Amino acid sequence: MATYIVGDLHGCFDQLIDLLESVNFCERKDQLLLTGDIVARGPKSLESLLFLKSMKDSVDFVLGNHDLHLIAVAKGIRQPNKSDKLEKVLKYKDLDILIKWLQSKKILMQHPTHNFYIVHAGIPPGFNLNELVNISKKIEEKISSKNSYFFLKDAFTKTANVWSPSMKQTHKELFMLNAFTRIRYVNFKKNEIDYSIKCHPLDNDNPNIKPWYKLINTPDLNGKKIIFGHWSSLMGIVNKNVLGLDTGSVWGNYLTMIRWEDQKIFKSSLNSI
Ligand SMILES: [Mn+2]
């Protein structure tokens, strides 16, 4: 039995199959986890969703910003973008079943036996893991609840980039959902997440702005590692506490997968878009 974790899929279904075949992935014994952004931008979002759903308990993933966008479009909260290439998903006959299944997915996933968490983008500094886990559970309850429409609508319209200890619970949940699924850089002078910069850290020359993983307090992680995606310009692993797996398959690069037990890294064939 092996645990495989794959970076941002973005509809790169052929690259996923390529990786799973290369390790003889066995649904009965192995587990496949993903960092989210299963859909959008790439060619085969619907195929990716249907395939992962068909694998039932051998697959799990956290929601990424693009997966949340798809849920919001399906619920009439947001408008679809042409560049997302989601037309086939949105026309799928059982779209409501797919969306309900997506709504049951986590935002912050703790592996039951291995020492890691998976989150799509990252975690904001200044919060301990227990607090983050508690808030993520509340967010997950709201996303999967009957009243998800109102929470998701607020999530796309009322989020703050600045955090403060006096934040109300509802605002904290909206702030955190945004952070978990979109964070890259933090302005630590202002306690503010800066969502406008996407460059590689070597190209950032503002000394008040640092990647989130440079600002988290490592002892707060209690020896756990954070596995994330979302930031393709990092092109992979960052340091011994945080592992980035988004290597921009959808932008013509490759999909990355790690086998947790021996930390072996697998790269798919290049995406010929
Ligand atoms: Mn993303």
Residues whose N, C-alpha, C, O or C-beta is under 5 A from the ligand:
A	BS01	MN	D37 G64 N65 T181 H230
